[in-house]
């Protein structure tokens, strides 16, 4: 499956992406805000992750939709995003995303996540998406709110980042399909 936006292509990562992914995410400014990403992040880690995603795509029904984010005009991978823990019976899933530091604050996160929310609500027919971010990650909290997420609570001292070992509070945002439809019109 491939998703296209005006500036991006969201597609499954392949082994050809391993070196670029490893180089982009091997940055403590990136990995400190991610739950399960180690630091340093090696080529071996990138290959493991890509193989893990390939295995998840073979599962039926698919419950994780992971994508590499590629700049369409440069054919460069600049991050990753996905809808995970999809439970079609419950109608729920979780949105996750990361971007390499040189691509922060350029609207790529909004563009990639908007495409994924369209997938979640229009193709997968989910009714709610959960977005979990570390409380002190101002940019990700702002993106969750910009996408229409409503803060449903904070899990205190709930998560340990693999990259730093630091324990974080996690903010939990919820986004309902009808809320997304209202925000979606404003973002287009």
BELSULLIN-V961824 format. One line per field, one symbol per residue. ss: DSSP state (h for helix, s for strand, l for the rest). phi: phi as a letter, one per 30 degrees, with the letter a starting at -180 (. if undefined). psi: psi as a letter, one per 30 degrees, with the letter a starting at -180 (. if undefined). A space follows every 50 residues. Layout:
# BELSULLIN-V961824
ss: ???
phi: ???
psi: ???
This chain:
# BELSULLIN-V961824
ss: lssslllsssslllhhhhhhhhhhhllhhhhlllllllllllhhhhhhhh hhhhhhhhllllllsssssssllllssssssssssssllllssssssssl hhhllllhhhhhhhhhhhhhhhhllllssssssslllhhhhhhhhhllls ssssssssssllllllsssssssssshhhhhhhhhhhl
phi: .bcbbecbbcbddbdddeddeeddcdbdddddccdccdbdccdddddddd dedddddddbddbbccbdccdddchcdblbaacbhdbdddibabcbaabd edcdhbidddddddddddeddccdhdcabcbcbdeddedddddedddjdc dclbcdhcbcdddcidcbdcdcccbdedddeddedddd
psi: kkkkleflkklkklfffeeeeeeefijffeffgkegklkljleeeeeeee eeeeeeffkklkgkjkkkkkkeffhkkgallljlhkjeefhllkklllkk efglhggeeeeeeeeeeeeeeeefhlfkkkjklkefieeeeeeeeefgkk jflkjkhfkkkeeffkkkkkkjkkjleeeeeeeeeef.
